[in-house]
Amino acid sequence: MNDPNSRDNSLDQPSENHLYVISAGRFVGRFEDLYNNVGDPWNQSEDVIVNESRRLLTVEWCRKLAAKKVGGQRLRVVEFGCGFGFMTARLRDLGFNAWGVDISKTAISKARRTHRSNRFIIGNICDEQLLHRLKPDVIVMAEITWYILPELAAVLRNLQKEAQSRDQPLYLIHMLATYSPGEQGYGTEFFTTHDEILEYFQLKYLEAASFFRPSNSPTVNPSYGSFFVAELR
Ligand SMILES: C[S@@+](CC[C@H](N)C(=O)[O-])C[C@H]1O[C@@H](n2cnc3c(N)ncnc32)[C@H](O)[C@@H]1O
């Protein structure tokens, strides 16, 4: 069983989350069942996650990008894979025009209730029209990428296309857990480390860093939190 104090932080380790999303090195993708059967998937409501350094950096970057935005409008931020919406809600509370999108109806209903906001939408990051309708200045992807690997190249192409349709740059803030050598069993053909993530995305990075995430649990391995901010034009 998962250590309740740690993230679902090994892609191979049997855990409650993994039975539903990635099990025995294979993508399962039953996000709706996961949200219906596990109270707090990925421990995403815990303070240690909500206030994690990469999320605090995300807020600081949104502040910087808002200051760069010409035309006086509020910065429009869309978080794809928002889950229960803590990141989106914080950005909204700080005055950004923030929207959260998740594929799970259950996650979105809970996000709407928890944060008393209707700025949470059921949707798929692969939906090019939704992306175009939402017209983000900034896209946040926090821990969603392992679940969209087969579509990732297409998602990146959609982001590039969207960026080219705008007269101001589009920014991507990306966070993803990576694992010690040999521990990852899924998606190894895409990337296994922070540096390989940067090489895969091939973007203009404004900031990139990887943070070690220790674990106190004997059943959960330590991981690394990859973070980057990129500019797309
Ligand atoms: C690990 S959780 C991350 C939740 C939150 N961003 C966080 O960091 O705490 C991944 C989220 O991505 C959502 N998701 C998976 N595939 C998706 C897709 N194709 N489009 C939108 N959301 C997706 C899942 O439902 C889940 O809520």
The ligand as an SDF file (V2000), in Angstrom:
LIG
                    3D

 27 29  0  0  0  0  0  0  0  0999 V2000
   -0.7510   13.0130  -11.0240 C   0  0  0  0  0  0  0  0  0  0  0  0
   -2.2790   13.8400  -11.2450 S   0  0  0  0  0  0  0  0  0  0  0  0
   -1.7290   15.5170  -11.0330 C   0  0  0  0  0  0  0  0  0  0  0  0
   -2.7350   16.3910  -10.3340 C   0  0  0  0  0  0  0  0  0  0  0  0
   -2.2190   17.8060  -10.0210 C   0  0  0  0  0  0  0  0  0  0  0  0
   -1.8260   18.4930  -11.2400 N   0  0  0  0  0  0  0  0  0  0  0  0
   -1.0540   17.7190   -9.0600 C   0  0  0  0  0  0  0  0  0  0  0  0
    0.0880   17.9010   -9.4960 O   0  0  0  0  0  0  0  0  0  0  0  0
   -1.2910   17.4720   -7.8690 O   0  0  0  0  0  0  0  0  0  0  0  0
   -2.5410   13.7410  -13.0090 C   0  0  0  0  0  0  0  0  0  0  0  0
   -3.8740   14.3040  -13.4490 C   0  0  0  0  0  0  0  0  0  0  0  0
   -3.9300   14.3000  -14.8650 O   0  0  0  0  0  0  0  0  0  0  0  0
   -5.2550   13.9900  -15.2740 C   0  0  0  0  0  0  0  0  0  0  0  0
   -5.1840   13.5510  -16.6830 N   0  0  0  0  0  0  0  0  0  0  0  0
   -4.6960   12.3890  -17.1690 C   0  0  0  0  0  0  0  0  0  0  0  0
   -4.7730   12.3670  -18.5170 N   0  0  0  0  0  0  0  0  0  0  0  0
   -5.3160   13.5470  -18.8930 C   0  0  0  0  0  0  0  0  0  0  0  0
   -5.6300   14.1270  -20.1650 C   0  0  0  0  0  0  0  0  0  0  0  0
   -5.4160   13.4720  -21.3090 N   0  0  0  0  0  0  0  0  0  0  0  0
   -6.1580   15.3790  -20.1870 N   0  0  0  0  0  0  0  0  0  0  0  0
   -6.4070   16.0480  -19.0230 C   0  0  0  0  0  0  0  0  0  0  0  0
   -6.1320   15.5450  -17.7950 N   0  0  0  0  0  0  0  0  0  0  0  0
   -5.5810   14.3120  -17.7210 C   0  0  0  0  0  0  0  0  0  0  0  0
   -5.6830   12.9290  -14.2730 C   0  0  0  0  0  0  0  0  0  0  0  0
   -7.0910   12.7860  -14.1800 O   0  0  0  0  0  0  0  0  0  0  0  0
   -5.0680   13.4870  -12.9730 C   0  0  0  0  0  0  0  0  0  0  0  0
   -5.9590   14.3180  -12.2890 O   0  0  0  0  0  0  0  0  0  0  0  0
  1  2  1  0
  2  3  1  0
  2 10  1  0
  3  4  1  0
  4  5  1  0
  5  6  1  0
  5  7  1  0
  7  8  2  0
  7  9  1  0
 10 11  1  0
 11 12  1  0
 11 26  1  0
 12 13  1  0
 13 14  1  0
 13 24  1  0
 14 15  1  0
 14 23  1  0
 15 16  2  0
 16 17  1  0
 17 18  1  0
 17 23  2  0
 18 19  1  0
 18 20  2  0
 20 21  1  0
 21 22  2  0
 22 23  1  0
 24 25  1  0
 24 26  1  0
 26 27  1  0
M  CHG  2   2   1   9  -1
M  END
$$$$
